[in-house]
Amino acid sequence: FGCLGCVFSIQNLQMSLTDCSPENYNQLQKTMNNYSVSLVGPAPWGFRLQGGKDFNMPLTISRLSDGGKAANANVGIGDVVLSIDGISAESMTHLEAQNKIKTCSGNLVMNLQ
């Protein structure tokens, strides 16, 4: 796994960040860690999902709206959705995830990786 000069070895848990810009380093750190976002409602939330159990892919953020709530909360394209409002997203189909998000009338809380 790498990012423009960053090298990450999962087996050795070693990183070489000599050529890494601050932006790439921050993205690498974010990729390795889970984090939570709380988007203030109501919708639109400013992101699009892809994947789901029915696609045999994890739910991920596939698109962000410029200036949208998700982009302003530093959500990234490719981030994996671990939970939506406290409910694990691991076994959710794409439609189940969409419906869970649609039912959020207040804040939308997601755990991401």
Secondary structure as GFF3:
##gff-version 3
##sequence-region A 1 113
A	DSSP	beta_strand	2	3	.	.	.	ID=ss1
A	DSSP	beta_strand	6	9	.	.	.	ID=ss2
A	DSSP	beta_strand	14	16	.	.	.	ID=ss3
A	DSSP	alpha_helix	22	32	.	.	.	ID=ss4
A	DSSP	beta_strand	35	39	.	.	.	ID=ss5
A	DSSP	beta_strand	47	52	.	.	.	ID=ss6
A	DSSP	three_ten_helix	53	55	.	.	.	ID=ss7
A	DSSP	beta_strand	57	64	.	.	.	ID=ss8
A	DSSP	alpha_helix	69	72	.	.	.	ID=ss9
A	DSSP	beta_strand	81	84	.	.	.	ID=ss10
A	DSSP	beta_strand	87	88	.	.	.	ID=ss11
A	DSSP	alpha_helix	94	102	.	.	.	ID=ss12
A	DSSP	beta_strand	108	112	.	.	.	ID=ss13
###
